[in-house]
Amino acid sequence: MLSKLASSDKIDPSDIVDIDLAINSIPENLQEAMRKTLHEKASRE
């Protein structure tokens, strides 16, 4: 699921919860940056 965040320009909003859960398994200092990226990609048109 995290690879989806890294590889695609646009994230399906329905995938946000699954990706967010996957982010919980990584070190906290990386989590914030990944969540920011996730929400930016999900809100892109």
mmCIF entry with sequence, helices, sheets and N, C-alpha, C, O atoms, coordinates in Angstrom:
data_MODEL
# 
_entry.id   MODEL 
# 
_entity.id                         1 
_entity.type                       polymer 
_entity.pdbx_number_of_molecules   1 
# 
_entity_poly.entity_id                      1 
_entity_poly.type                           'polypeptide(L)' 
_entity_poly.nstd_linkage                   no 
_entity_poly.nstd_monomer                   no 
_entity_poly.pdbx_seq_one_letter_code       MLSKLASSDKIDPSDIVDIDLAINSIPENLQEAMRKTLHEKASRE 
_entity_poly.pdbx_seq_one_letter_code_can   MLSKLASSDKIDPSDIVDIDLAINSIPENLQEAMRKTLHEKASRE 
_entity_poly.pdbx_strand_id                 A 
# 
loop_
_entity_poly_seq.entity_id 
_entity_poly_seq.num 
_entity_poly_seq.mon_id 
_entity_poly_seq.hetero 
1 1  MET n 
1 2  LEU n 
1 3  SER n 
1 4  LYS n 
1 5  LEU n 
1 6  ALA n 
1 7  SER n 
1 8  SER n 
1 9  ASP n 
1 10 LYS n 
1 11 ILE n 
1 12 ASP n 
1 13 PRO n 
1 14 SER n 
1 15 ASP n 
1 16 ILE n 
1 17 VAL n 
1 18 ASP n 
1 19 ILE n 
1 20 ASP n 
1 21 LEU n 
1 22 ALA n 
1 23 ILE n 
1 24 ASN n 
1 25 SER n 
1 26 ILE n 
1 27 PRO n 
1 28 GLU n 
1 29 ASN n 
1 30 LEU n 
1 31 GLN n 
1 32 GLU n 
1 33 ALA n 
1 34 MET n 
1 35 ARG n 
1 36 LYS n 
1 37 THR n 
1 38 LEU n 
1 39 HIS n 
1 40 GLU n 
1 41 LYS n 
1 42 ALA n 
1 43 SER n 
1 44 ARG n 
1 45 GLU n 
# 
_struct_asym.id          A 
_struct_asym.entity_id   1 
# 
loop_
_struct_conf.conf_type_id 
_struct_conf.id 
_struct_conf.pdbx_PDB_helix_id 
_struct_conf.beg_label_comp_id 
_struct_conf.beg_label_asym_id 
_struct_conf.beg_label_seq_id 
_struct_conf.pdbx_beg_PDB_ins_code 
_struct_conf.end_label_comp_id 
_struct_conf.end_label_asym_id 
_struct_conf.end_label_seq_id 
_struct_conf.pdbx_end_PDB_ins_code 
_struct_conf.beg_auth_comp_id 
_struct_conf.beg_auth_asym_id 
_struct_conf.beg_auth_seq_id 
_struct_conf.end_auth_comp_id 
_struct_conf.end_auth_asym_id 
_struct_conf.end_auth_seq_id 
_struct_conf.pdbx_PDB_helix_class 
_struct_conf.details 
_struct_conf.pdbx_PDB_helix_length 
HELX_P HELX_P1 AA1 LEU A 2  ? SER A 7  ? LEU A 2  SER A 7  1 ? 6  
HELX_P HELX_P2 AA2 PRO A 13 ? ASP A 15 ? PRO A 13 ASP A 15 5 ? 3  
HELX_P HELX_P3 AA3 ILE A 16 ? ILE A 23 ? ILE A 16 ILE A 23 1 ? 8  
HELX_P HELX_P4 AA4 GLU A 28 ? SER A 43 ? GLU A 28 SER A 43 1 ? 16 
# 
_struct_conf_type.id          HELX_P 
_struct_conf_type.criteria    ? 
_struct_conf_type.reference   ? 
# 
loop_
_atom_site.group_PDB 
_atom_site.id 
_atom_site.type_symbol 
_atom_site.label_atom_id 
_atom_site.label_alt_id 
_atom_site.label_comp_id 
_atom_site.label_asym_id 
_atom_site.label_entity_id 
_atom_site.label_seq_id 
_atom_site.pdbx_PDB_ins_code 
_atom_site.Cartn_x 
_atom_site.Cartn_y 
_atom_site.Cartn_z 
_atom_site.occupancy 
_atom_site.B_iso_or_equiv 
_atom_site.pdbx_formal_charge 
_atom_site.auth_seq_id 
_atom_site.auth_comp_id 
_atom_site.auth_asym_id 
_atom_site.auth_atom_id 
_atom_site.pdbx_PDB_model_num 
ATOM 1   N N  . MET A 1 1  ? 0.825   -1.201 0.000   1.00 0.00 ? 1  MET A N  1 
ATOM 2   C CA . MET A 1 1  ? 0.000   0.000  0.000   1.00 0.00 ? 1  MET A CA 1 
ATOM 3   C C  . MET A 1 1  ? 0.865   1.260  0.000   1.00 0.00 ? 1  MET A C  1 
ATOM 4   O O  . MET A 1 1  ? 0.530   2.244  -0.659  1.00 0.00 ? 1  MET A O  1 
ATOM 5   N N  . LEU A 1 2  ? 1.980   1.231  0.740   1.00 0.00 ? 2  LEU A N  1 
ATOM 6   C CA . LEU A 1 2  ? 2.856   2.409  0.739   1.00 0.00 ? 2  LEU A CA 1 
ATOM 7   C C  . LEU A 1 2  ? 3.504   2.624  -0.617  1.00 0.00 ? 2  LEU A C  1 
ATOM 8   O O  . LEU A 1 2  ? 3.804   3.759  -0.988  1.00 0.00 ? 2  LEU A O  1 
ATOM 9   N N  . SER A 1 3  ? 3.722   1.547  -1.359  1.00 0.00 ? 3  SER A N  1 
ATOM 10  C CA . SER A 1 3  ? 4.311   1.691  -2.692  1.00 0.00 ? 3  SER A CA 1 
ATOM 11  C C  . SER A 1 3  ? 3.357   2.452  -3.617  1.00 0.00 ? 3  SER A C  1 
ATOM 12  O O  . SER A 1 3  ? 3.790   3.150  -4.534  1.00 0.00 ? 3  SER A O  1 
ATOM 13  N N  . LYS A 1 4  ? 2.066   2.307  -3.366  1.00 0.00 ? 4  LYS A N  1 
ATOM 14  C CA . LYS A 1 4  ? 1.064   3.040  -4.142  1.00 0.00 ? 4  LYS A CA 1 
ATOM 15  C C  . LYS A 1 4  ? 1.230   4.541  -3.916  1.00 0.00 ? 4  LYS A C  1 
ATOM 16  O O  . LYS A 1 4  ? 1.107   5.335  -4.848  1.00 0.00 ? 4  LYS A O  1 
ATOM 17  N N  . LEU A 1 5  ? 1.508   4.919  -2.673  1.00 0.00 ? 5  LEU A N  1 
ATOM 18  C CA . LEU A 1 5  ? 1.740   6.326  -2.350  1.00 0.00 ? 5  LEU A CA 1 
ATOM 19  C C  . LEU A 1 5  ? 2.978   6.842  -3.072  1.00 0.00 ? 5  LEU A C  1 
ATOM 20  O O  . LEU A 1 5  ? 2.990   7.961  -3.586  1.00 0.00 ? 5  LEU A O  1 
ATOM 21  N N  . ALA A 1 6  ? 4.003   6.028  -3.103  1.00 0.00 ? 6  ALA A N  1 
ATOM 22  C CA . ALA A 1 6  ? 5.268   6.453  -3.713  1.00 0.00 ? 6  ALA A CA 1 
ATOM 23  C C  . ALA A 1 6  ? 5.195   6.492  -5.236  1.00 0.00 ? 6  ALA A C  1 
ATOM 24  O O  . ALA A 1 6  ? 5.836   7.335  -5.863  1.00 0.00 ? 6  ALA A O  1 
ATOM 25  N N  . SER A 1 7  ? 4.425   5.594  -5.835  1.00 0.00 ? 7  SER A N  1 
ATOM 26  C CA . SER A 1 7  ? 4.487   5.431  -7.285  1.00 0.00 ? 7  SER A CA 1 
ATOM 27  C C  . SER A 1 7  ? 3.434   6.189  -8.083  1.00 0.00 ? 7  SER A C  1 
ATOM 28  O O  . SER A 1 7  ? 3.625   6.422  -9.276  1.00 0.00 ? 7  SER A O  1 
ATOM 29  N N  . SER A 1 8  ? 2.334   6.576  -7.459  1.00 0.00 ? 8  SER A N  1 
ATOM 30  C CA . SER A 1 8  ? 1.308   7.221  -8.285  1.00 0.00 ? 8  SER A CA 1 
ATOM 31  C C  . SER A 1 8  ? 1.198   8.712  -7.990  1.00 0.00 ? 8  SER A C  1 
ATOM 32  O O  . SER A 1 8  ? 1.463   9.168  -6.877  1.00 0.00 ? 8  SER A O  1 
ATOM 33  N N  . ASP A 1 9  ? 0.799   9.459  -9.018  1.00 0.00 ? 9  ASP A N  1 
ATOM 34  C CA . ASP A 1 9  ? 0.640   10.901 -8.875  1.00 0.00 ? 9  ASP A CA 1 
ATOM 35  C C  . ASP A 1 9  ? -0.669  11.256 -8.193  1.00 0.00 ? 9  ASP A C  1 
ATOM 36  O O  . ASP A 1 9  ? -0.788  12.298 -7.549  1.00 0.00 ? 9  ASP A O  1 
ATOM 37  N N  . LYS A 1 10 ? -1.638  10.385 -8.341  1.00 0.00 ? 10 LYS A N  1 
ATOM 38  C CA . LYS A 1 10 ? -2.953  10.654 -7.780  1.00 0.00 ? 10 LYS A CA 1 
ATOM 39  C C  . LYS A 1 10 ? -3.402  9.433  -6.986  1.00 0.00 ? 10 LYS A C  1 
ATOM 40  O O  . LYS A 1 10 ? -3.254  8.298  -7.440  1.00 0.00 ? 10 LYS A O  1 
ATOM 41  N N  . ILE A 1 11 ? -3.942  9.670  -5.815  1.00 0.00 ? 11 ILE A N  1 
ATOM 42  C CA . ILE A 1 11 ? -4.397  8.595  -4.941  1.00 0.00 ? 11 ILE A CA 1 
ATOM 43  C C  . ILE A 1 11 ? -5.927  8.627  -4.901  1.00 0.00 ? 11 ILE A C  1 
ATOM 44  O O  . ILE A 1 11 ? -6.537  9.690  -4.791  1.00 0.00 ? 11 ILE A O  1 
ATOM 45  N N  . ASP A 1 12 ? -6.519  7.463  -4.991  1.00 0.00 ? 12 ASP A N  1 
ATOM 46  C CA . ASP A 1 12 ? -7.968  7.371  -4.865  1.00 0.00 ? 12 ASP A CA 1 
ATOM 47  C C  . ASP A 1 12 ? -8.331  7.656  -3.402  1.00 0.00 ? 12 ASP A C  1 
ATOM 48  O O  . ASP A 1 12 ? -7.801  7.007  -2.501  1.00 0.00 ? 12 ASP A O  1 
ATOM 49  N N  . PRO A 1 13 ? -9.222  8.610  -3.159  1.00 0.00 ? 13 PRO A N  1 
ATOM 50  C CA . PRO A 1 13 ? -9.586  8.925  -1.774  1.00 0.00 ? 13 PRO A CA 1 
ATOM 51  C C  . PRO A 1 13 ? -10.021 7.706  -0.961  1.00 0.00 ? 13 PRO A C  1 
ATOM 52  O O  . PRO A 1 13 ? -9.860  7.692  0.259   1.00 0.00 ? 13 PRO A O  1 
ATOM 53  N N  . SER A 1 14 ? -10.563 6.693  -1.614  1.00 0.00 ? 14 SER A N  1 
ATOM 54  C CA . SER A 1 14 ? -10.984 5.495  -0.883  1.00 0.00 ? 14 SER A CA 1 
ATOM 55  C C  . SER A 1 14 ? -9.803  4.689  -0.348  1.00 0.00 ? 14 SER A C  1 
ATOM 56  O O  . SER A 1 14 ? -9.971  3.839  0.526   1.00 0.00 ? 14 SER A O  1 
ATOM 57  N N  . ASP A 1 15 ? -8.616  4.956  -0.874  1.00 0.00 ? 15 ASP A N  1 
ATOM 58  C CA . ASP A 1 15 ? -7.417  4.251  -0.404  1.00 0.00 ? 15 ASP A CA 1 
ATOM 59  C C  . ASP A 1 15 ? -6.740  4.957  0.772   1.00 0.00 ? 15 ASP A C  1 
ATOM 60  O O  . ASP A 1 15 ? -5.820  4.405  1.376   1.00 0.00 ? 15 ASP A O  1 
ATOM 61  N N  . ILE A 1 16 ? -7.179  6.158  1.099   1.00 0.00 ? 16 ILE A N  1 
ATOM 62  C CA . ILE A 1 16 ? -6.501  6.931  2.142   1.00 0.00 ? 16 ILE A CA 1 
ATOM 63  C C  . ILE A 1 16 ? -6.442  6.180  3.468   1.00 0.00 ? 16 ILE A C  1 
ATOM 64  O O  . ILE A 1 16 ? -5.391  6.145  4.108   1.00 0.00 ? 16 ILE A O  1 
ATOM 65  N N  . VAL A 1 17 ? -7.542  5.585  3.886   1.00 0.00 ? 17 VAL A N  1 
ATOM 66  C CA . VAL A 1 17 ? -7.566  4.908  5.183   1.00 0.00 ? 17 VAL A CA 1 
ATOM 67  C C  . VAL A 1 17 ? -6.570  3.755  5.217   1.00 0.00 ? 17 VAL A C  1 
ATOM 68  O O  . VAL A 1 17 ? -5.835  3.595  6.191   1.00 0.00 ? 17 VAL A O  1 
ATOM 69  N N  . ASP A 1 18 ? -6.545  2.954  4.156   1.00 0.00 ? 18 ASP A N  1 
ATOM 70  C CA . ASP A 1 18 ? -5.619  1.824  4.103   1.00 0.00 ? 18 ASP A CA 1 
ATOM 71  C C  . ASP A 1 18 ? -4.170  2.290  4.121   1.00 0.00 ? 18 ASP A C  1 
ATOM 72  O O  . ASP A 1 18 ? -3.335  1.707  4.813   1.00 0.00 ? 18 ASP A O  1 
ATOM 73  N N  . ILE A 1 19 ? -3.872  3.326  3.370   1.00 0.00 ? 19 ILE A N  1 
ATOM 74  C CA . ILE A 1 19 ? -2.502  3.832  3.330   1.00 0.00 ? 19 ILE A CA 1 
ATOM 75  C C  . ILE A 1 19 ? -2.129  4.451  4.677   1.00 0.00 ? 19 ILE A C  1 
ATOM 76  O O  . ILE A 1 19 ? -1.007  4.287  5.155   1.00 0.00 ? 19 ILE A O  1 
ATOM 77  N N  . ASP A 1 20 ? -3.069  5.154  5.274   1.00 0.00 ? 20 ASP A N  1 
ATOM 78  C CA . ASP A 1 20 ? -2.818  5.767  6.579   1.00 0.00 ? 20 ASP A CA 1 
ATOM 79  C C  . ASP A 1 20 ? -2.497  4.700  7.621   1.00 0.00 ? 20 ASP A C  1 
ATOM 80  O O  . ASP A 1 20 ? -1.612  4.891  8.454   1.00 0.00 ? 20 ASP A O  1 
ATOM 81  N N  . LEU A 1 21 ? -3.209  3.584  7.577   1.00 0.00 ? 21 LEU A N  1 
ATOM 82  C CA . LEU A 1 21 ? -2.914  2.479  8.498   1.00 0.00 ? 21 LEU A CA 1 
ATOM 83  C C  . LEU A 1 21 ? -1.523  1.913  8.248   1.00 0.00 ? 21 LEU A C  1 
ATOM 84  O O  . LEU A 1 21 ? -0.809  1.577  9.192   1.00 0.00 ? 21 LEU A O  1 
ATOM 85  N N  . ALA A 1 22 ? -1.138  1.808  6.988   1.00 0.00 ? 22 ALA A N  1 
ATOM 86  C CA . ALA A 1 22 ? 0.197   1.314  6.658   1.00 0.00 ? 22 ALA A CA 1 
ATOM 87  C C  . ALA A 1 22 ? 1.269   2.277  7.161   1.00 0.00 ? 22 ALA A C  1 
ATOM 88  O O  . ALA A 1 22 ? 2.335   1.852  7.606   1.00 0.00 ? 22 ALA A O  1 
ATOM 89  N N  . ILE A 1 23 ? 0.983   3.561  7.088   1.00 0.00 ? 23 ILE A N  1 
ATOM 90  C CA . ILE A 1 23 ? 1.932   4.570  7.568   1.00 0.00 ? 23 ILE A CA 1 
ATOM 91  C C  . ILE A 1 23 ? 2.180   4.405  9.069   1.00 0.00 ? 23 ILE A C  1 
ATOM 92  O O  . ILE A 1 23 ? 3.276   4.691  9.550   1.00 0.00 ? 23 ILE A O  1 
ATOM 93  N N  . ASN A 1 24 ? 1.178   3.949  9.802   1.00 0.00 ? 24 ASN A N  1 
ATOM 94  C CA . ASN A 1 24 ? 1.338   3.757  11.248  1.00 0.00 ? 24 ASN A CA 1 
ATOM 95  C C  . ASN A 1 24 ? 2.447   2.775  11.604  1.00 0.00 ? 24 ASN A C  1 
ATOM 96  O O  . ASN A 1 24 ? 2.939   2.786  12.733  1.00 0.00 ? 24 ASN A O  1 
ATOM 97  N N  . SER A 1 25 ? 2.845   1.933  10.666  1.00 0.00 ? 25 SER A N  1 
ATOM 98  C CA . SER A 1 25 ? 3.850   0.911  10.958  1.00 0.00 ? 25 SER A CA 1 
ATOM 99  C C  . SER A 1 25 ? 5.284   1.413  10.751  1.00 0.00 ? 25 SER A C  1 
ATOM 100 O O  . SER A 1 25 ? 6.237   0.670  10.986  1.00 0.00 ? 25 SER A O  1 
ATOM 101 N N  . ILE A 1 26 ? 5.440   2.653  10.316  1.00 0.00 ? 26 ILE A N  1 
ATOM 102 C CA . ILE A 1 26 ? 6.793   3.177  10.085  1.00 0.00 ? 26 ILE A CA 1 
ATOM 103 C C  . ILE A 1 26 ? 7.169   4.197  11.166  1.00 0.00 ? 26 ILE A C  1 
ATOM 104 O O  . ILE A 1 26 ? 6.297   4.676  11.892  1.00 0.00 ? 26 ILE A O  1 
ATOM 105 N N  . PRO A 1 27 ? 8.463   4.533  11.277  1.00 0.00 ? 27 PRO A N  1 
ATOM 106 C CA . PRO A 1 27 ? 8.903   5.475  12.318  1.00 0.00 ? 27 PRO A CA 1 
ATOM 107 C C  . PRO A 1 27 ? 8.164   6.815  12.243  1.00 0.00 ? 27 PRO A C  1 
ATOM 108 O O  . PRO A 1 27 ? 7.859   7.314  11.160  1.00 0.00 ? 27 PRO A O  1 
ATOM 109 N N  . GLU A 1 28 ? 7.889   7.377  13.410  1.00 0.00 ? 28 GLU A N  1 
ATOM 110 C CA . GLU A 1 28 ? 7.074   8.593  13.497  1.00 0.00 ? 28 GLU A CA 1 
ATOM 111 C C  . GLU A 1 28 ? 7.615   9.771  12.705  1.00 0.00 ? 28 GLU A C  1 
ATOM 112 O O  . GLU A 1 28 ? 6.843   10.551 12.146  1.00 0.00 ? 28 GLU A O  1 
ATOM 113 N N  . ASN A 1 29 ? 8.929   9.907  12.654  1.00 0.00 ? 29 ASN A N  1 
ATOM 114 C CA . ASN A 1 29 ? 9.481   11.072 11.943  1.00 0.00 ? 29 ASN A CA 1 
ATOM 115 C C  . ASN A 1 29 ? 9.182   11.016 10.451  1.00 0.00 ? 29 ASN A C  1 
ATOM 116 O O  . ASN A 1 29 ? 9.170   12.055 9.790   1.00 0.00 ? 29 ASN A O  1 
ATOM 117 N N  . LEU A 1 30 ? 8.939   9.826  9.906   1.00 0.00 ? 30 LEU A N  1 
ATOM 118 C CA . LEU A 1 30 ? 8.575   9.705  8.492   1.00 0.00 ? 30 LEU A CA 1 
ATOM 119 C C  . LEU A 1 30 ? 7.070   9.804  8.277   1.00 0.00 ? 30 LEU A C  1 
ATOM 120 O O  . LEU A 1 30 ? 6.611   10.160 7.191   1.00 0.00 ? 30 LEU A O  1 
ATOM 121 N N  . GLN A 1 31 ? 6.310   9.488  9.311   1.00 0.00 ? 31 GLN A N  1 
ATOM 122 C CA . GLN A 1 31 ? 4.853   9.440  9.169   1.00 0.00 ? 31 GLN A CA 1 
ATOM 123 C C  . GLN A 1 31 ? 4.257   10.776 8.735   1.00 0.00 ? 31 GLN A C  1 
ATOM 124 O O  . GLN A 1 31 ? 3.415   10.819 7.837   1.00 0.00 ? 31 GLN A O  1 
ATOM 125 N N  . GLU A 1 32 ? 4.684   11.848 9.359   1.00 0.00 ? 32 GLU A N  1 
ATOM 126 C CA . GLU A 1 32 ? 4.104   13.155 9.055   1.00 0.00 ? 32 GLU A CA 1 
ATOM 127 C C  . GLU A 1 32 ? 4.333   13.539 7.598   1.00 0.00 ? 32 GLU A C  1 
ATOM 128 O O  . GLU A 1 32 ? 3.425   14.022 6.921   1.00 0.00 ? 32 GLU A O  1 
ATOM 129 N N  . ALA A 1 33 ? 5.555   13.319 7.127   1.00 0.00 ? 33 ALA A N  1 
ATOM 130 C CA . ALA A 1 33 ? 5.866   13.653 5.740   1.00 0.00 ? 33 ALA A CA 1 
ATOM 131 C C  . ALA A 1 33 ? 5.050   12.801 4.771   1.00 0.00 ? 33 ALA A C  1 
ATOM 132 O O  . ALA A 1 33 ? 4.573   13.295 3.750   1.00 0.00 ? 33 ALA A O  1 
ATOM 133 N N  . MET A 1 34 ? 4.893   11.528 5.095   1.00 0.00 ? 34 MET A N  1 
ATOM 134 C CA . MET A 1 34 ? 4.133   10.646 4.204   1.00 0.00 ? 34 MET A CA 1 
ATOM 135 C C  . MET A 1 34 ? 2.661   11.009 4.197   1.00 0.00 ? 34 MET A C  1 
ATOM 136 O O  . MET A 1 34 ? 2.019   10.968 3.148   1.00 0.00 ? 34 MET A O  1 
ATOM 137 N N  . ARG A 1 35 ? 2.118   11.362 5.355   1.00 0.00 ? 35 ARG A N  1 
ATOM 138 C CA . ARG A 1 35 ? 0.705   11.761 5.399   1.00 0.00 ? 35 ARG A CA 1 
ATOM 139 C C  . ARG A 1 35 ? 0.475   13.028 4.592   1.00 0.00 ? 35 ARG A C  1 
ATOM 140 O O  . ARG A 1 35 ? -0.535  13.160 3.901   1.00 0.00 ? 35 ARG A O  1 
ATOM 141 N N  . LYS A 1 36 ? 1.416   13.959 4.684   1.00 0.00 ? 36 LYS A N  1 
ATOM 142 C CA . LYS A 1 36 ? 1.306   15.204 3.915   1.00 0.00 ? 36 LYS A CA 1 
ATOM 143 C C  . LYS A 1 36 ? 1.275   14.875 2.424   1.00 0.00 ? 36 LYS A C  1 
ATOM 144 O O  . LYS A 1 36 ? 0.447   15.402 1.682   1.00 0.00 ? 36 LYS A O  1 
ATOM 145 N N  . THR A 1 37 ? 2.175   14.007 1.995   1.00 0.00 ? 37 THR A N  1 
ATOM 146 C CA . THR A 1 37 ? 2.217   13.584 0.592   1.00 0.00 ? 37 THR A CA 1 
ATOM 147 C C  . THR A 1 37 ? 0.914   12.897 0.201   1.00 0.00 ? 37 THR A C  1 
ATOM 148 O O  . THR A 1 37 ? 0.359   13.161 -0.865  1.00 0.00 ? 37 THR A O  1 
ATOM 149 N N  . LEU A 1 38 ? 0.436   12.022 1.063   1.00 0.00 ? 38 LEU A N  1 
ATOM 150 C CA . LEU A 1 38 ? -0.805  11.284 0.810   1.00 0.00 ? 38 LEU A CA 1 
ATOM 151 C C  . LEU A 1 38 ? -1.965  12.241 0.565   1.00 0.00 ? 38 LEU A C  1 
ATOM 152 O O  . LEU A 1 38 ? -2.699  12.095 -0.412  1.00 0.00 ? 38 LEU A O  1 
ATOM 153 N N  . HIS A 1 39 ? -2.129  13.212 1.444   1.00 0.00 ? 39 HIS A N  1 
ATOM 154 C CA . HIS A 1 39 ? -3.273  14.104 1.317   1.00 0.00 ? 39 HIS A CA 1 
ATOM 155 C C  . HIS A 1 39 ? -3.120  15.069 0.140   1.00 0.00 ? 39 HIS A C  1 
ATOM 156 O O  . HIS A 1 39 ? -4.111  15.461 -0.476  1.00 0.00 ? 39 HIS A O  1 
ATOM 157 N N  . GLU A 1 40 ? -1.888  15.447 -0.170  1.00 0.00 ? 40 GLU A N  1 
ATOM 158 C CA . GLU A 1 40 ? -1.678  16.280 -1.360  1.00 0.00 ? 40 GLU A CA 1 
ATOM 159 C C  . GLU A 1 40 ? -2.057  15.516 -2.625  1.00 0.00 ? 40 GLU A C  1 
ATOM 160 O O  . GLU A 1 40 ? -2.724  16.053 -3.509  1.00 0.00 ? 40 GLU A O  1 
ATOM 161 N N  . LYS A 1 41 ? -1.626  14.260 -2.703  1.00 0.00 ? 41 LYS A N  1 
ATOM 162 C CA . LYS A 1 41 ? -1.923  13.466 -3.899  1.00 0.00 ? 41 LYS A CA 1 
ATOM 163 C C  . LYS A 1 41 ? -3.411  13.150 -3.999  1.00 0.00 ? 41 LYS A C  1 
ATOM 164 O O  . LYS A 1 41 ? -3.965  13.110 -5.098  1.00 0.00 ? 41 LYS A O  1 
ATOM 165 N N  . ALA A 1 42 ? -4.052  12.926 -2.869  1.00 0.00 ? 42 ALA A N  1 
ATOM 166 C CA . ALA A 1 42 ? -5.470  12.580 -2.886  1.00 0.00 ? 42 ALA A CA 1 
ATOM 167 C C  . ALA A 1 42 ? -6.332  13.783 -3.275  1.00 0.00 ? 42 ALA A C  1 
ATOM 168 O O  . ALA A 1 42 ? -7.421  13.616 -3.825  1.00 0.00 ? 42 ALA A O  1 
ATOM 169 N N  . SER A 1 43 ? -5.850  14.980 -2.993  1.00 0.00 ? 43 SER A N  1 
ATOM 170 C CA . SER A 1 43 ? -6.671  16.146 -3.280  1.00 0.00 ? 43 SER A CA 1 
ATOM 171 C C  . SER A 1 43 ? -6.413  16.719 -4.676  1.00 0.00 ? 43 SER A C  1 
ATOM 172 O O  . SER A 1 43 ? -7.109  17.635 -5.114  1.00 0.00 ? 43 SER A O  1 
ATOM 173 N N  . ARG A 1 44 ? -5.429  16.186 -5.355  1.00 0.00 ? 44 ARG A N  1 
ATOM 174 C CA . ARG A 1 44 ? -5.127  16.658 -6.708  1.00 0.00 ? 44 ARG A CA 1 
ATOM 175 C C  . ARG A 1 44 ? -6.212  16.249 -7.692  1.00 0.00 ? 44 ARG A C  1 
ATOM 176 O O  . ARG A 1 44 ? -6.788  15.166 -7.598  1.00 0.00 ? 44 ARG A O  1 
ATOM 177 N N  . GLU A 1 45 ? -6.469  17.120 -8.614  1.00 0.00 ? 45 GLU A N  1 
ATOM 178 C CA . GLU A 1 45 ? -7.485  16.789 -9.627  1.00 0.00 ? 45 GLU A CA 1 
ATOM 179 C C  . GLU A 1 45 ? -6.816  16.279 -10.883 1.00 0.00 ? 45 GLU A C  1 
ATOM 180 O O  . GLU A 1 45 ? -7.496  15.946 -11.854 1.00 0.00 ? 45 GLU A O  1 
# 
